[in-house]
C-alpha cells in the first residue's frame, strides 16, 4: 500500500469515527429551559401565589365579623312588675261652708275619727245677726199676711152686698197672695241662714284618719262664697281599703282585665307581699304615655300600708302573647324606627321590632321575632340589609358571652 492509499484510508477511518461519535449540541438548550423553569417555579409562582393569597385575605377581612345572640323566650304566663301609687279608697278635703273665726278644733293629724265626729267649731257673729234679722223679717211678713188675709176676707163679704167694687176686692185678694209669697221668701232666707249657722260645727263625713290640719284657733275662715280664697281646714283619708293605680304598657293592655290577682311590694316591707285584685281599668290608652290606667284594690284593715306610698305591683298576666328578651346592645336605632340585625345565610337583614319592658341590661321584645333568629350583638351603624357578614360567635341572653 502506498502512501496515498494509506492517507485515503486514514481519512475514511476518521469520517467513520466522526459518524459513530455521539453529538452534544442540544444539551445547553435543554439546560437553559430547565433553569428558566426553575426560576419561574421558585420566584414568580410564589409571588403570584402570595398576591392571590393577599387578595383573598383582603377580601375576607373586608367581610364584617359579627357575634350573634339567640332570643330567649319568656314564660307564656308572665309576671309584669310596674310602679304604682297607693291612695286611700276615700280621700277628701274638709272645707268650711260659713264665714267666721275658728273657735276650737278637736282632731289633729293622725287622729282616727268616726263618721259624724266633731272636728272643729267656728264662731260666726255676722251669720248670727243676719239670722236674727231674717227671723224678724219673717215675723213682719206674717203680720202683714195676717192683715192682708183679714182685709181680703172682709172685702169678699162686702162684695156680696155690692158695698165695694169688684176691683177693690181683687186688689185685696192679690195683696193677700203677695204677702203670703213674702212670708215664704222670708222663711226661706231664715232657713238658709239657719243652715249656715249649722255649719259652725264641722263633722267628719266618714270613718278615717286626719292626714292634715291647716287651721288653728282664731284663724279667719272664708267659705269662698264671697269670692275669696277657700282654705282647706282638714284632710281626711280612709285607709282601710286602698286604691292602687298602675299604668300598664299598651303591649299588655289586652291582658290586663278585671279579676286578675296582683301582689304589692314596698321597700319598707322587703320580705312581704300584699295581695290585691284588679277591679277596673280606664278602657282607654293615654295618648301621652301610651299606657292603660288600671286600679287594684288592696285590703288594709290594720292600716300598716300608708296612703301616698310608692309601690311595685306584680301583675300575673295569663295568656299574654309570647315575647323574647334581647341584650340592649343588640338594638339599632334608625330614623325609620327601632331595628335589630338578623343574619340569614351570611347575609345581614334589618328586622323591625317592638319592645315592651326595659330590664336595664336587656329588653323585652313583644313583636318582630320568632325566636330562631341569629341577632347581631353590637351591630355597626353603617350595616345595611343584604350585606355579607361572618359569624364568629353566638350566645343566649344572660349567658355572659
One Martini backbone bead per residue (centre of mass of N, CA, C, O) as a GRO file, in nm:
protein
  401
    1UNK     BB    1   0.099   0.036   0.024
    2UNK     BB    2   0.072   0.344  -0.024
    3UNK     BB    3   0.057   0.662   0.078
    4UNK     BB    4  -0.211   0.744  -0.049
    5UNK     BB    5  -0.377   0.510   0.056
    6UNK     BB    6  -0.323   0.562   0.350
    7UNK     BB    7  -0.457   0.844   0.368
    8UNK     BB    8  -0.736   0.757   0.266
    9UNK     BB    9  -0.787   0.558   0.496
   10UNK     BB   10  -0.776   0.762   0.731
   11UNK     BB   11  -1.015   0.935   0.638
   12UNK     BB   12  -1.223   0.712   0.649
   13UNK     BB   13  -1.190   0.652   0.952
   14UNK     BB   14  -1.254   0.936   1.050
   15UNK     BB   15  -1.542   0.953   0.941
   16UNK     BB   16  -1.648   0.704   1.092
   17UNK     BB   17  -1.587   0.816   1.376
   18UNK     BB   18  -1.770   1.067   1.359
   19UNK     BB   19  -2.040   0.909   1.319
   20UNK     BB   20  -2.010   0.737   1.603
   21UNK     BB   21  -2.009   0.999   1.755
   22UNK     BB   22  -2.155   1.176   1.987
   23UNK     BB   23  -2.400   1.449   2.025
   24UNK     BB   24  -2.383   1.786   2.229
   25UNK     BB   25  -2.569   2.050   2.123
   26UNK     BB   26  -2.870   2.040   2.299
   27UNK     BB   27  -2.806   2.077   2.610
   28UNK     BB   28  -2.810   2.382   2.661
   29UNK     BB   29  -3.107   2.425   2.598
   30UNK     BB   30  -3.219   2.244   2.813
   31UNK     BB   31  -3.083   2.387   3.051
   32UNK     BB   32  -3.222   2.660   3.010
   33UNK     BB   33  -3.509   2.564   3.048
   34UNK     BB   34  -3.474   2.455   3.335
   35UNK     BB   35  -3.384   2.718   3.467
   36UNK     BB   36  -3.635   2.882   3.393
   37UNK     BB   37  -3.836   2.700   3.540
   38UNK     BB   38  -3.710   2.733   3.819
   39UNK     BB   39  -3.748   3.036   3.839
   40UNK     BB   40  -4.056   3.031   3.819
   41UNK     BB   41  -4.115   2.843   4.056
   42UNK     BB   42  -3.925   3.005   4.285
   43UNK     BB   43  -4.045   3.314   4.214
   44UNK     BB   44  -4.314   3.374   4.060
   45UNK     BB   45  -4.522   3.184   4.189
   46UNK     BB   46  -4.504   3.290   4.485
   47UNK     BB   47  -4.602   3.572   4.409
   48UNK     BB   48  -4.872   3.494   4.297
   49UNK     BB   49  -4.970   3.345   4.549
   50UNK     BB   50  -4.941   3.586   4.744
   51UNK     BB   51  -5.133   3.772   4.593
   52UNK     BB   52  -5.382   3.588   4.614
   53UNK     BB   53  -5.382   3.566   4.920
   54UNK     BB   54  -5.409   3.869   4.977
   55UNK     BB   55  -5.675   3.909   4.828
   56UNK     BB   56  -5.836   3.708   4.996
   57UNK     BB   57  -5.784   3.833   5.274
   58UNK     BB   58  -5.897   4.109   5.204
   59UNK     BB   59  -6.181   4.009   5.138
   60UNK     BB   60  -6.232   3.879   5.417
   61UNK     BB   61  -6.176   4.137   5.589
   62UNK     BB   62  -6.421   4.299   5.460
   63UNK     BB   63  -6.583   4.108   5.626
   64UNK     BB   64  -6.783   4.117   5.879
   65UNK     BB   65  -6.751   4.042   6.218
   66UNK     BB   66  -6.993   3.858   6.413
   67UNK     BB   67  -7.201   3.849   6.691
   68UNK     BB   68  -7.447   3.633   6.826
   69UNK     BB   69  -7.792   3.607   6.933
   70UNK     BB   70  -8.046   3.436   7.109
   71UNK     BB   71  -8.354   3.443   7.174
   72UNK     BB   72  -8.548   3.459   7.476
   73UNK     BB   73  -8.805   3.305   7.610
   74UNK     BB   74  -9.083   3.368   7.773
   75UNK     BB   75  -9.328   3.323   7.972
   76UNK     BB   76  -9.657   3.300   7.906
   77UNK     BB   77  -9.698   3.338   8.219
   78UNK     BB   78  -9.641   3.649   8.327
   79UNK     BB   79  -9.452   3.893   8.514
   80UNK     BB   80  -9.540   4.225   8.589
   81UNK     BB   81  -9.344   4.509   8.676
   82UNK     BB   82  -9.488   4.801   8.838
   83UNK     BB   83  -9.547   5.109   8.908
   84UNK     BB   84  -9.710   5.270   9.202
   85UNK     BB   85 -10.001   5.420   9.356
   86UNK     BB   86 -10.108   5.497   9.683
   87UNK     BB   87 -10.455   5.508   9.785
   88UNK     BB   88 -10.727   5.594   9.915
   89UNK     BB   89 -11.051   5.512   9.881
   90UNK     BB   90 -11.101   5.770  10.066
   91UNK     BB   91 -11.056   6.125   9.974
   92UNK     BB   92 -11.082   6.439  10.165
   93UNK     BB   93 -11.159   6.762  10.188
   94UNK     BB   94 -11.213   7.018  10.445
   95UNK     BB   95 -11.460   7.263  10.449
   96UNK     BB   96 -11.611   7.561  10.479
   97UNK     BB   97 -11.968   7.708  10.482
   98UNK     BB   98 -11.862   7.949  10.666
   99UNK     BB   99 -11.809   8.246  10.824
  100UNK     BB  100 -11.515   8.322  11.041
  101UNK     BB  101 -11.393   8.180  11.348
  102UNK     BB  102 -11.188   7.975  11.514
  103UNK     BB  103 -11.258   7.824  11.816
  104UNK     BB  104 -11.220   7.498  11.765
  105UNK     BB  105 -11.027   7.193  11.787
  106UNK     BB  106 -11.033   6.804  11.788
  107UNK     BB  107 -10.829   6.730  11.540
  108UNK     BB  108 -10.540   6.576  11.444
  109UNK     BB  109 -10.291   6.436  11.315
  110UNK     BB  110 -10.369   6.085  11.320
  111UNK     BB  111 -10.664   6.087  11.374
  112UNK     BB  112 -10.920   5.875  11.460
  113UNK     BB  113 -11.233   5.881  11.299
  114UNK     BB  114 -11.577   5.924  11.293
  115UNK     BB  115 -11.871   5.941  11.174
  116UNK     BB  116 -11.978   6.261  11.303
  117UNK     BB  117 -11.735   6.382  11.419
  118UNK     BB  118 -11.601   6.640  11.585
  119UNK     BB  119 -11.360   6.886  11.464
  120UNK     BB  120 -11.504   7.184  11.466
  121UNK     BB  121 -11.541   7.541  11.553
  122UNK     BB  122 -11.737   7.830  11.453
  123UNK     BB  123 -11.740   8.175  11.463
  124UNK     BB  124 -12.068   8.357  11.370
  125UNK     BB  125 -12.179   8.669  11.411
  126UNK     BB  126 -12.300   8.755  11.139
  127UNK     BB  127 -12.496   8.522  11.101
  128UNK     BB  128 -12.655   8.567  11.358
  129UNK     BB  129 -12.763   8.847  11.284
  130UNK     BB  130 -12.900   8.764  11.019
  131UNK     BB  131 -13.097   8.568  11.151
  132UNK     BB  132 -13.246   8.767  11.330
  133UNK     BB  133 -13.344   8.943  11.095
  134UNK     BB  134 -13.497   8.718  10.945
  135UNK     BB  135 -13.699   8.656  11.174
  136UNK     BB  136 -13.820   8.939  11.175
  137UNK     BB  137 -13.919   8.929  10.881
  138UNK     BB  138 -14.112   8.700  10.927
  139UNK     BB  139 -14.294   8.840  11.131
  140UNK     BB  140 -14.375   9.072  10.950
  141UNK     BB  141 -14.494   8.901  10.719
  142UNK     BB  142 -14.712   8.763  10.895
  143UNK     BB  143 -14.862   9.021  10.976
  144UNK     BB  144 -14.928   9.112  10.689
  145UNK     BB  145 -15.087   8.855  10.605
  146UNK     BB  146 -15.303   8.879  10.819
  147UNK     BB  147 -15.415   9.152  10.726
  148UNK     BB  148 -15.468   9.068  10.431
  149UNK     BB  149 -15.672   8.847  10.500
  150UNK     BB  150 -15.883   9.020  10.637
  151UNK     BB  151 -15.930   9.213  10.402
  152UNK     BB  152 -16.011   9.004  10.190
  153UNK     BB  153 -16.256   8.889  10.348
  154UNK     BB  154 -16.408   9.157  10.380
  155UNK     BB  155 -16.436   9.220  10.076
  156UNK     BB  156 -16.588   8.963  10.005
  157UNK     BB  157 -16.843   9.034  10.180
  158UNK     BB  158 -16.904   9.318  10.051
  159UNK     BB  159 -16.946   9.216   9.758
  160UNK     BB  160 -17.226   9.076   9.807
  161UNK     BB  161 -17.356   9.387   9.871
  162UNK     BB  162 -17.212   9.607   9.698
  163UNK     BB  163 -17.005   9.790   9.883
  164UNK     BB  164 -16.790   9.704   9.674
  165UNK     BB  165 -16.575   9.667   9.441
  166UNK     BB  166 -16.425   9.438   9.244
  167UNK     BB  167 -16.145   9.572   9.244
  168UNK     BB  168 -16.100   9.584   9.552
  169UNK     BB  169 -16.118   9.282   9.599
  170UNK     BB  170 -15.881   9.201   9.413
  171UNK     BB  171 -15.664   9.365   9.556
  172UNK     BB  172 -15.685   9.216   9.827
  173UNK     BB  173 -15.621   8.934   9.720
  174UNK     BB  174 -15.341   9.003   9.598
  175UNK     BB  175 -15.212   9.105   9.858
  176UNK     BB  176 -15.232   8.837  10.005
  177UNK     BB  177 -15.058   8.670   9.810
  178UNK     BB  178 -14.804   8.845   9.834
  179UNK     BB  179 -14.767   8.808  10.143
  180UNK     BB  180 -14.728   8.504  10.131
  181UNK     BB  181 -14.471   8.512   9.956
  182UNK     BB  182 -14.306   8.682  10.160
  183UNK     BB  183 -14.302   8.468  10.378
  184UNK     BB  184 -14.156   8.248  10.220
  185UNK     BB  185 -13.899   8.417  10.168
  186UNK     BB  186 -13.826   8.469  10.466
  187UNK     BB  187 -13.807   8.170  10.547
  188UNK     BB  188 -13.585   8.091  10.346
  189UNK     BB  189 -13.371   8.284  10.455
  190UNK     BB  190 -13.371   8.170  10.744
  191UNK     BB  191 -13.292   7.882  10.660
  192UNK     BB  192 -13.021   7.953  10.537
  193UNK     BB  193 -12.897   8.068  10.798
  194UNK     BB  194 -12.933   7.813  10.966
  195UNK     BB  195 -12.744   7.643  10.793
  196UNK     BB  196 -12.496   7.819  10.833
  197UNK     BB  197 -12.498   7.786  11.141
  198UNK     BB  198 -12.456   7.472  11.133
  199UNK     BB  199 -12.154   7.513  11.012
  200UNK     BB  200 -12.000   7.565  11.279
  201UNK     BB  201 -11.995   7.255  11.263
  202UNK     BB  202 -11.748   7.006  11.208
  203UNK     BB  203 -11.769   6.695  11.038
  204UNK     BB  204 -11.721   6.376  10.978
  205UNK     BB  205 -11.803   6.192  10.683
  206UNK     BB  206 -11.599   5.958  10.775
  207UNK     BB  207 -11.409   5.706  10.829
  208UNK     BB  208 -11.074   5.798  10.959
  209UNK     BB  209 -10.783   6.000  10.882
  210UNK     BB  210 -10.597   6.264  10.977
  211UNK     BB  211 -10.358   6.424  10.747
  212UNK     BB  212 -10.466   6.733  10.791
  213UNK     BB  213 -10.397   7.069  10.945
  214UNK     BB  214 -10.486   7.422  10.835
  215UNK     BB  215 -10.559   7.525  11.136
  216UNK     BB  216 -10.654   7.764  11.399
  217UNK     BB  217 -10.705   7.947  11.657
  218UNK     BB  218 -10.848   8.245  11.513
  219UNK     BB  219 -10.891   8.184  11.233
  220UNK     BB  220 -10.985   8.282  10.928
  221UNK     BB  221 -11.295   8.205  10.772
  222UNK     BB  222 -11.344   8.113  10.422
  223UNK     BB  223 -11.584   7.984  10.198
  224UNK     BB  224 -11.597   8.157   9.907
  225UNK     BB  225 -11.879   8.308   9.851
  226UNK     BB  226 -11.725   8.608   9.806
  227UNK     BB  227 -11.447   8.520   9.631
  228UNK     BB  228 -11.258   8.399   9.811
  229UNK     BB  229 -11.036   8.201   9.950
  230UNK     BB  230 -11.003   7.875  10.019
  231UNK     BB  231 -10.974   7.670  10.317
  232UNK     BB  232 -10.824   7.388  10.424
  233UNK     BB  233 -10.874   7.237  10.722
  234UNK     BB  234 -10.896   6.931  10.632
  235UNK     BB  235 -10.770   6.586  10.598
  236UNK     BB  236 -10.927   6.282  10.482
  237UNK     BB  237 -10.875   5.923  10.526
  238UNK     BB  238 -10.940   5.580  10.405
  239UNK     BB  239 -10.726   5.293  10.485
  240UNK     BB  240 -10.881   5.012  10.478
  241UNK     BB  241 -10.877   5.082  10.166
  242UNK     BB  242 -10.708   5.053   9.853
  243UNK     BB  243 -10.578   5.244   9.582
  244UNK     BB  244 -10.408   5.114   9.294
  245UNK     BB  245 -10.217   5.277   9.051
  246UNK     BB  246 -10.161   5.168   8.706
  247UNK     BB  247  -9.936   5.173   8.424
  248UNK     BB  248 -10.001   4.998   8.141
  249UNK     BB  249  -9.877   4.885   7.880
  250UNK     BB  250 -10.003   4.844   7.568
  251UNK     BB  251  -9.901   4.545   7.524
  252UNK     BB  252 -10.093   4.462   7.804
  253UNK     BB  253 -10.394   4.566   7.783
  254UNK     BB  254 -10.551   4.296   7.699
  255UNK     BB  255 -10.460   4.134   7.972
  256UNK     BB  256 -10.584   4.365   8.153
  257UNK     BB  257 -10.821   4.234   8.363
  258UNK     BB  258 -11.069   4.200   8.552
  259UNK     BB  259 -10.959   3.972   8.828
  260UNK     BB  260 -10.677   4.002   8.864
  261UNK     BB  261 -10.397   3.919   9.029
  262UNK     BB  262 -10.197   4.095   9.283
  263UNK     BB  263  -9.883   4.224   9.396
  264UNK     BB  264  -9.751   4.407   9.678
  265UNK     BB  265  -9.455   4.613   9.700
  266UNK     BB  266  -9.230   4.741   9.957
  267UNK     BB  267  -8.950   4.876  10.097
  268UNK     BB  268  -9.057   4.848  10.406
  269UNK     BB  269  -9.138   4.537  10.290
  270UNK     BB  270  -8.917   4.313  10.169
  271UNK     BB  271  -9.077   4.019  10.275
  272UNK     BB  272  -9.353   4.127  10.145
  273UNK     BB  273  -9.695   4.053  10.033
  274UNK     BB  274  -9.976   4.220   9.887
  275UNK     BB  275 -10.293   4.149   9.813
  276UNK     BB  276 -10.470   4.190   9.500
  277UNK     BB  277 -10.722   4.345   9.275
  278UNK     BB  278 -10.846   4.387   8.966
  279UNK     BB  279 -11.130   4.612   8.908
  280UNK     BB  280 -11.027   4.844   8.696
  281UNK     BB  281 -11.045   5.039   8.393
  282UNK     BB  282 -11.024   5.298   8.152
  283UNK     BB  283 -11.061   5.203   7.846
  284UNK     BB  284 -10.788   5.374   7.778
  285UNK     BB  285 -10.537   5.533   7.606
  286UNK     BB  286 -10.275   5.724   7.677
  287UNK     BB  287 -10.132   5.947   7.454
  288UNK     BB  288  -9.876   6.031   7.626
  289UNK     BB  289  -9.792   5.714   7.742
  290UNK     BB  290  -9.920   5.450   7.632
  291UNK     BB  291 -10.134   5.376   7.865
  292UNK     BB  292 -10.309   5.182   8.116
  293UNK     BB  293 -10.537   5.251   8.355
  294UNK     BB  294 -10.533   5.089   8.673
  295UNK     BB  295 -10.718   4.923   8.941
  296UNK     BB  296 -10.622   4.825   9.274
  297UNK     BB  297 -10.737   4.628   9.536
  298UNK     BB  298 -10.652   4.678   9.891
  299UNK     BB  299 -10.635   4.547  10.192
  300UNK     BB  300 -10.619   4.759  10.519
  301UNK     BB  301 -10.709   4.703  10.830
  302UNK     BB  302 -10.442   4.812  11.000
  303UNK     BB  303 -10.282   5.052  10.837
  304UNK     BB  304  -9.975   4.986  10.740
  305UNK     BB  305 -10.053   5.114  10.483
  306UNK     BB  306  -9.964   5.402  10.323
  307UNK     BB  307 -10.065   5.673  10.193
  308UNK     BB  308  -9.875   5.774   9.905
  309UNK     BB  309  -9.717   5.541   9.824
  310UNK     BB  310  -9.460   5.353   9.689
  311UNK     BB  311  -9.492   5.087   9.443
  312UNK     BB  312  -9.502   4.738   9.344
  313UNK     BB  313  -9.650   4.558   9.078
  314UNK     BB  314  -9.752   4.213   9.040
  315UNK     BB  315  -9.845   4.099   8.731
  316UNK     BB  316 -10.050   3.834   8.621
  317UNK     BB  317 -10.042   3.730   8.270
  318UNK     BB  318 -10.245   3.539   8.122
  319UNK     BB  319 -10.209   3.482   7.783
  320UNK     BB  320  -9.976   3.612   7.682
  321UNK     BB  321  -9.776   3.706   7.460
  322UNK     BB  322  -9.508   3.621   7.314
  323UNK     BB  323  -9.170   3.668   7.427
  324UNK     BB  324  -8.851   3.840   7.427
  325UNK     BB  325  -8.498   3.856   7.491
  326UNK     BB  326  -8.255   4.129   7.475
  327UNK     BB  327  -7.989   4.293   7.443
  328UNK     BB  328  -7.923   4.630   7.417
  329UNK     BB  329  -7.670   4.585   7.207
  330UNK     BB  330  -7.886   4.488   6.965
  331UNK     BB  331  -7.972   4.766   6.909
  332UNK     BB  332  -8.107   4.975   6.635
  333UNK     BB  333  -8.104   5.318   6.560
  334UNK     BB  334  -8.336   5.455   6.339
  335UNK     BB  335  -8.526   5.666   6.153
  336UNK     BB  336  -8.746   5.423   6.095
  337UNK     BB  337  -8.652   5.273   6.361
  338UNK     BB  338  -8.644   4.994   6.532
  339UNK     BB  339  -8.362   4.758   6.520
  340UNK     BB  340  -8.238   4.442   6.397
  341UNK     BB  341  -7.976   4.210   6.324
  342UNK     BB  342  -8.011   3.951   6.085
  343UNK     BB  343  -7.881   3.626   6.009
  344UNK     BB  344  -7.889   3.501   5.661
  345UNK     BB  345  -7.675   3.342   5.486
  346UNK     BB  346  -7.456   3.567   5.551
  347UNK     BB  347  -7.692   3.784   5.578
  348UNK     BB  348  -7.808   4.098   5.635
  349UNK     BB  349  -8.098   4.197   5.837
  350UNK     BB  350  -8.343   4.439   5.893
  351UNK     BB  351  -8.542   4.422   6.193
  352UNK     BB  352  -8.839   4.497   6.309
  353UNK     BB  353  -8.942   4.610   6.642
  354UNK     BB  354  -9.110   4.551   6.965
  355UNK     BB  355  -9.107   4.684   7.279
  356UNK     BB  356  -9.132   4.664   7.625
  357UNK     BB  357  -8.958   4.602   7.862
  358UNK     BB  358  -8.704   4.739   8.086
  359UNK     BB  359  -8.409   4.571   8.244
  360UNK     BB  360  -8.148   4.736   8.133
  361UNK     BB  361  -7.960   4.495   7.989
  362UNK     BB  362  -8.254   4.434   7.888
  363UNK     BB  363  -8.522   4.344   7.659
  364UNK     BB  364  -8.850   4.335   7.548
  365UNK     BB  365  -8.996   4.140   7.284
  366UNK     BB  366  -9.330   4.153   7.128
  367UNK     BB  367  -9.225   4.211   6.824
  368UNK     BB  368  -9.045   4.050   6.530
  369UNK     BB  369  -9.009   3.756   6.658
  370UNK     BB  370  -8.949   3.376   6.669
  371UNK     BB  371  -8.650   3.265   6.807
  372UNK     BB  372  -8.443   3.178   6.539
  373UNK     BB  373  -8.250   3.403   6.545
  374UNK     BB  374  -7.957   3.588   6.441
  375UNK     BB  375  -7.841   3.826   6.653
  376UNK     BB  376  -7.667   4.109   6.651
  377UNK     BB  377  -7.395   4.227   6.829
  378UNK     BB  378  -7.296   4.527   6.792
  379UNK     BB  379  -7.386   4.686   6.547
  380UNK     BB  380  -7.315   4.863   6.288
  381UNK     BB  381  -7.431   5.162   6.161
  382UNK     BB  382  -7.355   5.083   5.842
  383UNK     BB  383  -7.540   4.864   5.814
  384UNK     BB  384  -7.699   4.654   5.563
  385UNK     BB  385  -7.907   4.510   5.370
  386UNK     BB  386  -7.725   4.228   5.222
  387UNK     BB  387  -7.483   4.210   5.382
  388UNK     BB  388  -7.188   4.057   5.436
  389UNK     BB  389  -7.122   3.809   5.691
  390UNK     BB  390  -6.946   3.686   5.991
  391UNK     BB  391  -6.958   3.430   6.217
  392UNK     BB  392  -6.785   3.406   6.554
  393UNK     BB  393  -7.041   3.401   6.755
  394UNK     BB  394  -7.253   3.267   7.028
  395UNK     BB  395  -7.556   3.335   7.227
  396UNK     BB  396  -7.736   3.405   7.523
  397UNK     BB  397  -7.920   3.562   7.726
  398UNK     BB  398  -7.722   3.572   8.020
  399UNK     BB  399  -7.437   3.411   7.956
  400UNK     BB  400  -7.183   3.632   7.933
  401UNK     BB  401  -7.091   3.667   7.608
   0.00000   0.00000   0.00000
